[in-house]
Amino acid sequence: MKTTDLQEKEALPAGRPELFSTTPHYDGYPAVLVDLERIDPGLLGELVEDAWRTYALARHRAERLPGS
């Protein structure tokens, strides 16, 4: 899963190592691996939404989230 930045990439596995991990392949890239069998679907949804807000084009954010 793509994270919003490298700080979040470090924070997720540090805070919830049972859910999030990374490999050397992703060094320097804001992404973590997620254990989909263990993560709460609500938490996963929040993380995906946060990442989408960060990386989506401004016009797409405006279409989906009027007033933002």
Number of C-alpha atoms within 10 A of each C-alpha: 14 19 21 18 14 15 10 15 24 17 12 19 17 12 10 11 13 13 17 22 17 17 9 7 7 12 12 10 13 17 21 22 16 18 13 11 8 10 14 11 11 9 10 14 11 11 16 16 11 14 16 16 16 15 12 11 10 12 9 12 16 12 10 11 10 8 7 8
